[in-house]
Amino acid sequence: MGTARPDVPAEGDQPREEEFLAELTAFGGSAGNTVLRQKLGWEESAYEAVNAGLLGSSRIKTGRGRGGSVSLNAAEAGAG
């Protein structure tokens, strides 16, 4: 069996992914990473793991800004 890595989302992270997307939607579809992580109340490693999974599945995209930012991709924004 493999060991869980903090930088790779676990298969059971779907509830966290949905929470991430819901909060991002509440911010109008885009937010800075630091502000979003603080709003979610997650440790940085948990945030980064979920963020990486959503980026990998193209549900969000990166943006600019101090500390970086993320936004919903067009398909995800239209799904809400």
N, C-alpha and C positions, 0 to 999 in steps of 0.2 A: 504494500500500500504506500502511496505517496504521502509526503508530508505537506501540510497546508503552508502556502507561502503568503505572507501579508500583501504582496503586490499582485496577487492573482485572486480574483473573486472566487469564492466557493460556490458550488452549485446551488446552495441554499441562500444565496444573496439576493434572490429575486425580490423579496419584500423590501430590502434596503434599496434596490434599484428603483422600485416603484416610489418609495419615499423620497429619494433623490429627485426623480422626475417631477413628482408632485410639488416639491418645494421649489424647484427650478421654474415650473409653470407659474407658481404663485409670485415669483419675482418677475413675471412678464416674459419668461422664456430665455432669459440670459442673466447671469450673475457672476460676480467675481468668486474665485475659488475660496478665498479666505472667508468672505462674508457668508457664502453658502454653507461651508463646513461648520462655521460657528452657529448658524441658524439651526442646522441639523443636530448640533451637539455631539458630533462624532470625533473620535481620535483621528489624527491626520492619516495614519496607516489605513484605517477602515475607509475613510473618504477616498483616498488615493486608489484603493482596490476597486471600489464601486465605480469611481470615475473611469478607471482604466477599462473596466468591463463594458461600460456604456460607450466609451470611445471606440473600443474594439468592435462593438456590434453596430456602430454608426448611428446610435440613437441620439448622441450629442456630438458637438464639435467644439474645438478649442477656439478661443478668441484672444484678444489682446488685453492688456491691463496689468497693473501692478499685482503680482502674485498670480497672474493668469486669470482667464475667465472661461466659462463654458456657456453654450447655448443649445437649445433644442435644434435638431436638424429639421428641415422643412416637413418631412413626413410625420415626425413625432409631434411637431407643433400642431399639425392639422388633425391629429388623432385625438386630441384632448377636447 
